């Protein structure tokens, strides 16, 4: 069974956990982006690493709910960047709530890079915060492709608020320390695995 993990850790602390793995995951996830793509980047320390690896692109349209990611994207001075409005959640540097949920309905057909707190086959993906879970659900509903990015410490975990079942994810980008048997189980569920 999945281990319960309901602690809502601040992003400054999260950044220090498995930092090298997050850097590598961010680089690999960025390689899945194509010139001219419309993408959405969810808040999180691993998703921030994606934003740091977009220098080879000239033309991207990017929607994000993360203030720190938006600040990182400003450095490129050439992308079409949209920040979801709403209530600022200090712990994650992200926007949440009804304004963010209403705004997300204006965007569709994008590639979603989703930061994940917890993953298990039985419980899918989850997070400690209900408003983040609701926003993530809305993001998934509008996306054409859902790519979950997280380090292997998030496997076999379950948080308080359910976001989506495992079969709603198209791909996972993670490090190569995933639990025994996970590679086969992901393949059986038609989830593309990038290590």
C-alpha positions as CSV (number, residue, x, y, z in Angstrom):
1,X,0.0,0.0,0.0
2,X,1.0,3.6,-0.6
3,X,2.6,5.5,2.2
4,X,0.6,8.5,3.5
5,X,2.4,11.8,3.1
6,X,0.2,14.8,3.9
7,X,2.9,17.3,4.9
8,X,2.6,20.6,2.9
9,X,6.3,21.5,2.6
10,X,7.2,25.0,1.5
11,X,8.8,25.3,-1.9
12,X,12.1,26.7,-0.5
13,X,12.6,23.5,1.5
14,X,11.4,21.2,-1.4
15,X,14.0,22.7,-3.7
16,X,16.8,21.1,-1.6
17,X,15.3,17.6,-1.8
18,X,16.9,15.4,-4.6
19,X,18.1,18.6,-6.3
20,X,20.4,16.9,-8.8
21,X,17.7,14.5,-9.9
22,X,15.3,17.4,-10.4
23,X,17.8,19.3,-12.5
24,X,18.2,16.2,-14.8
25,X,14.5,15.5,-14.9
26,X,13.9,19.2,-15.9
27,X,16.4,18.9,-18.8
28,X,14.9,15.7,-20.0
29,X,11.3,17.0,-19.8
30,X,12.3,20.1,-21.8
31,X,13.6,17.9,-24.6
32,X,10.0,16.7,-25.1
33,X,9.0,20.2,-26.1
34,X,9.0,21.2,-29.8
35,X,9.4,24.7,-31.4
36,X,6.0,26.4,-31.5
37,X,4.4,24.3,-28.8
38,X,1.7,25.5,-26.5
39,X,2.6,24.2,-23.1
40,X,1.4,24.6,-19.5
41,X,3.8,24.3,-16.7
42,X,2.4,23.5,-13.2
43,X,4.0,24.9,-10.1
44,X,6.7,22.9,-8.4
45,X,10.5,22.6,-7.9
46,X,10.9,20.0,-10.7
47,X,8.8,22.0,-13.1
48,X,10.9,25.1,-12.4
49,X,13.8,23.1,-13.8
50,X,11.9,22.7,-17.1
51,X,11.6,26.5,-17.4
52,X,15.4,26.9,-16.9
53,X,16.0,24.7,-20.0
54,X,14.1,26.5,-22.8
55,X,17.0,28.5,-24.2
56,X,17.0,26.7,-27.6
57,X,13.5,27.8,-28.4
58,X,12.4,31.0,-30.2
59,X,8.6,30.5,-30.2
60,X,6.6,29.0,-27.3
61,X,3.3,29.8,-25.8
62,X,3.4,29.0,-22.1
63,X,0.6,29.1,-19.4
64,X,1.7,28.8,-15.8
65,X,0.2,29.1,-12.3
66,X,3.6,29.6,-10.7
67,X,5.0,33.0,-10.0
68,X,8.6,31.8,-9.8
69,X,8.3,30.0,-13.1
70,X,6.8,33.1,-14.7
71,X,9.8,35.1,-13.4
72,X,12.2,32.5,-14.9
73,X,10.4,32.7,-18.3
74,X,10.7,36.5,-18.3
75,X,14.5,36.0,-18.7
76,X,14.0,34.7,-22.3
77,X,12.2,37.9,-23.4
78,X,10.6,36.1,-26.4
79,X,7.9,33.7,-25.3
80,X,4.2,34.3,-25.1
81,X,3.6,33.8,-21.3
82,X,0.2,33.8,-19.5
83,X,0.0,33.7,-15.7
84,X,-3.2,32.3,-14.3
85,X,-4.7,34.7,-11.9
86,X,-6.2,33.9,-8.5
87,X,-5.2,33.7,-4.8
88,X,-1.4,33.5,-4.3
89,X,-0.4,30.4,-2.3
90,X,2.8,31.3,-0.5
91,X,3.9,27.7,0.2
92,X,4.1,26.8,-3.5
93,X,4.5,30.3,-5.2
94,X,1.3,29.4,-7.2
95,X,-2.1,30.8,-7.9
96,X,-5.2,28.8,-6.8
97,X,-8.9,29.3,-6.3
98,X,-11.9,30.2,-8.4
99,X,-10.2,32.9,-10.6
100,X,-7.5,30.4,-11.6
101,X,-10.1,27.7,-12.3
102,X,-12.2,30.1,-14.4
103,X,-9.1,31.3,-16.4
104,X,-7.9,27.7,-17.2
105,X,-11.1,27.2,-19.2
106,X,-9.8,29.6,-21.9
107,X,-6.9,27.4,-22.7
108,X,-7.0,24.0,-24.4
109,X,-4.9,21.6,-26.6
110,X,-1.6,22.1,-24.8
111,X,1.0,19.8,-23.4
112,X,0.8,19.8,-19.6
113,X,3.9,19.4,-17.4
114,X,2.5,18.5,-14.1
115,X,4.4,18.6,-10.8
116,X,3.5,15.7,-8.6
117,X,3.7,15.3,-4.8
118,X,2.7,11.6,-4.6
119,X,2.1,8.7,-7.1
120,X,0.8,5.2,-6.7
121,X,-1.0,2.9,-9.1
122,X,-3.8,2.4,-6.6
123,X,-4.4,6.1,-5.8
124,X,-3.0,7.8,-8.8
125,X,-1.5,11.3,-8.3
126,X,-2.3,13.4,-5.2
127,X,-1.3,16.5,-3.3
128,X,-1.8,17.8,0.3
129,X,-3.8,20.9,-0.8
130,X,-7.4,20.7,-2.0
131,X,-7.3,23.9,-4.1
132,X,-4.1,22.8,-5.9
133,X,-5.8,19.4,-6.6
134,X,-8.8,21.1,-8.1
135,X,-6.7,23.3,-10.3
136,X,-4.6,20.3,-11.4
137,X,-7.8,18.5,-12.3
138,X,-8.9,21.4,-14.5
139,X,-5.5,21.5,-16.2
140,X,-5.6,17.8,-17.0
141,X,-9.2,18.2,-18.4
142,X,-7.9,20.8,-20.9
143,X,-4.7,19.2,-22.0
144,X,-4.0,17.0,-25.0
145,X,-1.0,15.4,-23.3
146,X,-0.2,15.1,-19.6
147,X,3.4,14.6,-18.6
148,X,4.0,14.1,-14.9
149,X,7.5,15.2,-13.7
150,X,8.8,14.0,-10.3
151,X,11.7,12.3,-8.7
152,X,11.5,8.7,-7.7
153,X,11.0,9.5,-4.0
154,X,7.3,10.3,-4.9
155,X,6.5,6.8,-5.9
156,X,4.4,4.6,-3.6
157,X,3.1,7.7,-1.8
158,X,-0.4,9.0,-1.2
159,X,-1.4,12.6,-0.2
160,X,-4.7,13.9,1.2
161,X,-6.3,15.2,-2.0
162,X,-6.7,13.0,-5.1
163,X,-5.9,14.7,-8.5
164,X,-6.2,12.0,-11.1
165,X,-6.0,8.2,-11.7
166,X,-2.7,6.8,-13.1
167,X,-4.3,6.1,-16.5
168,X,-5.0,9.9,-17.0
169,X,-1.2,10.4,-17.3
170,X,0.4,10.0,-20.8
171,X,4.0,10.1,-19.7
172,X,6.2,10.2,-16.6
173,X,9.7,11.8,-16.5
174,X,11.6,10.7,-13.5
175,X,15.1,9.4,-12.3
176,X,16.1,5.8,-12.7
177,X,15.6,4.8,-9.0
178,X,12.0,3.9,-9.4
179,X,10.7,0.9,-7.4
180,X,11.1,-2.6,-8.7
181,X,8.4,-3.6,-11.2
182,X,7.2,-0.1,-11.9
183,X,8.7,0.1,-15.4
184,X,6.6,-2.9,-16.5
185,X,3.5,-1.7,-14.7
186,X,3.7,1.7,-16.4
187,X,4.2,0.1,-19.8
188,X,1.1,-2.1,-19.1
189,X,-0.9,1.1,-18.5
190,X,0.4,2.7,-21.7
191,X,2.2,5.4,-19.7
192,X,5.4,6.4,-21.5
193,X,8.4,6.4,-19.2
194,X,11.4,8.7,-19.6
195,X,14.3,8.1,-17.3
